[in-house]
Amino acid sequence: MSYQWTDIQNIAQDLAEQHPDVDPQMVRFTDLHRWVCELPDFKDDAKKSNEKILEAIQAAWMEEVAE
């Protein structure tokens, strides 16, 4: 299964697994963007992201870690 920028929950789950020792609230958007693009299942165009999408991914990641 491949992800696109709109697959916020799947991306957040993968980020939580890939970076278990990272506080998602402290991640810079430049690092977040890179980490999303580096996920094995991520197949979307890197240029299609924007601040709103990255904020949504970061918020979902924070929820994922809080559970």
C-alpha positions in Angstrom: 0.0 0.0 0.0 1.4 3.4 -0.9 0.7 6.7 0.8 0.0 10.2 -0.5 0.0 13.4 1.5 -3.7 13.0 2.3 -3.1 9.7 4.1 -2.4 11.6 7.4 -3.2 8.7 9.8 -1.1 6.2 8.0 1.8 8.6 7.8 1.5 9.4 11.5 1.5 5.8 12.4 4.6 5.1 10.3 6.4 8.1 11.7 5.7 7.0 15.3 7.2 3.6 14.4 10.2 4.9 12.6 11.1 7.6 15.1 9.9 6.2 18.5 12.3 8.5 20.6 11.2 11.7 18.9 8.8 14.2 20.4 6.7 15.1 17.3 5.9 18.5 18.8 9.6 19.4 18.5 10.1 18.4 14.9 10.8 21.1 12.4 8.7 21.0 9.3 11.8 20.6 7.1 12.7 17.4 9.0 9.1 16.2 9.0 8.8 16.7 5.2 12.0 14.8 4.7 11.0 12.0 7.0 7.6 11.6 5.3 9.3 11.4 1.9 11.7 8.8 3.2 8.9 6.5 4.4 9.0 3.2 2.4 5.3 3.4 1.5 5.2 7.1 0.7 4.9 7.5 -3.1 3.5 11.0 -3.6 5.2 14.0 -5.1 7.4 15.8 -2.5 6.4 19.2 -3.9 2.7 18.6 -3.2 3.0 19.2 0.5 2.3 22.5 2.3 2.3 23.8 5.8 -1.3 22.8 6.4 -0.6 19.2 5.5 2.5 19.1 7.6 0.6 20.6 10.6 -2.1 17.9 10.2 0.6 15.1 10.0 2.3 16.5 13.1 -1.0 16.7 15.1 -1.9 13.1 14.1 1.6 12.0 15.1 1.2 13.7 18.5 -2.1 11.9 19.0 -0.5 8.6 17.9 2.2 9.0 20.5 -0.3 10.0 23.3 -2.3 6.8 22.9 
